[in-house]
Amino acid sequence: MRPFTLMPGMNQTAVFWMQRSSLLYLSKMRRNMKKEIRLFWENVARAICQYDYSRAWIRELKQKGYHVYILSNYGKWTYEHTAEALSFLSDVDGQVFSFEVHQIKPEPEIYRTLLDKFNLVADECVF
């Protein structure tokens, strides 16, 4: 959770109580949605699929001289449970997954990691 910033007329005590009430609300919401959260995680692998055109599209781009890389916010659990949907990874030139580098989009560090890992120039890339 991002910290609240002080606005005119607010003091540290007001910020503390805003943060506390937000955390209490989230905690209560999690308890009330326990069944839904469990169902989501039990079925997330079914929600992730590979589009029919994915592999052909990657191959076409590469035949035209483009390099294709994956920059993903995937978590480790999801990665491990959706391997079939990720079979196109063997067609790309490389990938960076958040769970591997402990970085996440849209923070600039993960983009820098991709650029550095594959010796890419940002001005020559489309994200």
C-alpha positions in Angstrom: 0.0 0.0 0.0 1.4 3.4 -0.9 1.7 5.9 1.9 -0.7 8.8 2.1 0.8 12.2 1.5 0.2 15.2 3.7 -2.3 17.6 2.2 -2.8 21.1 3.4 -4.4 21.1 6.9 -3.4 17.4 7.6 -1.0 16.4 10.3 0.8 13.1 11.0 -2.0 11.9 13.3 -4.6 12.4 10.5 -2.4 10.4 8.1 -1.9 7.6 10.7 -5.7 7.3 11.1 -6.3 7.3 7.4 -3.8 4.5 6.9 -5.1 2.5 9.8 -8.7 2.7 8.6 -7.7 1.7 5.1 -5.8 -1.3 6.4 -8.7 -2.3 8.6 -11.1 -2.0 5.7 -8.9 -4.2 3.5 -8.5 -6.8 6.3 -12.3 -6.9 6.7 -12.8 -7.1 3.0 -10.4 -10.0 2.7 -12.3 -11.9 5.4 -15.6 -11.3 3.7 -14.2 -12.4 0.3 -12.3 -15.4 1.5 -14.4 -17.8 -0.6 -14.1 -15.7 -3.7 -10.3 -15.3 -3.3 -9.9 -19.0 -2.8 -12.0 -19.7 -6.0 -9.9 -17.2 -7.9 -6.6 -18.9 -7.0 -8.0 -22.4 -7.6 -9.1 -21.4 -11.1 -6.5 -18.8 -12.3 -4.8 -21.3 -14.5 -8.1 -21.8 -16.4 -8.3 -18.1 -17.0 -5.0 -17.8 -18.7 -4.8 -19.2 -22.2 -2.7 -18.7 -25.3 -4.4 -17.1 -28.3 -4.4 -19.2 -31.5 -2.5 -16.5 -33.4 0.3 -16.0 -30.8 3.0 -18.3 -32.1 2.3 -17.4 -35.8 2.5 -13.7 -34.9 5.8 -14.1 -33.1 7.2 -16.1 -36.0 6.0 -13.5 -38.5 7.6 -10.7 -36.6 10.9 -12.5 -36.3 10.8 -13.4 -40.1 10.6 -9.6 -40.7 13.7 -9.1 -38.7 12.2 -8.0 -35.4 13.3 -9.4 -32.0 10.6 -10.4 -29.6 11.0 -10.3 -25.8 8.6 -10.8 -23.0 8.5 -8.4 -20.0 5.9 -9.7 -17.6 4.6 -9.1 -14.1 3.8 -12.8 -13.7 4.3 -14.3 -10.3 6.1 -17.6 -9.7 3.0 -19.6 -8.7 1.1 -18.4 -11.8 4.1 -19.1 -14.0 4.4 -22.7 -12.7 0.6 -23.3 -13.1 0.2 -22.0 -16.6 3.1 -23.6 -18.4 0.9 -24.9 -21.3 -0.4 -21.3 -22.0 3.3 -20.1 -22.1 4.5 -22.6 -24.7 5.2 -19.6 -27.0 8.2 -18.6 -24.8 10.4 -21.0 -26.8 9.7 -18.7 -29.8 10.8 -15.4 -28.3 14.3 -14.1 -28.0 14.2 -13.7 -24.3 12.1 -12.9 -21.3 12.1 -11.2 -17.9 9.5 -12.2 -15.3 8.9 -10.1 -12.2 9.2 -13.1 -9.9 12.7 -13.8 -11.1 14.1 -10.3 -10.8 11.9 -9.0 -7.9 10.9 -6.0 -9.9 7.5 -5.0 -11.3 6.1 -2.8 -14.1 5.6 0.1 -14.4 8.7 0.8 -12.3 11.7 1.7 -14.5 14.0 -0.9 -12.9 12.4 -3.8 -14.6 12.7 -2.1 -18.0 16.4 -1.4 -17.3 16.8 -5.1 -16.4 15.4 -6.2 -19.8 17.5 -3.7 -21.7 20.7 -4.6 -19.9 20.1 -8.4 -20.0 19.7 -8.4 -23.8 21.8 -5.4 -24.7 18.9 -3.5 -26.1 18.6 0.2 -26.8 15.4 1.8 -25.3 14.9 4.1 -28.3 14.9 1.0 -30.6 12.2 -0.8 -28.5 8.5 -0.8 -28.4 6.9 -1.7 -25.1 
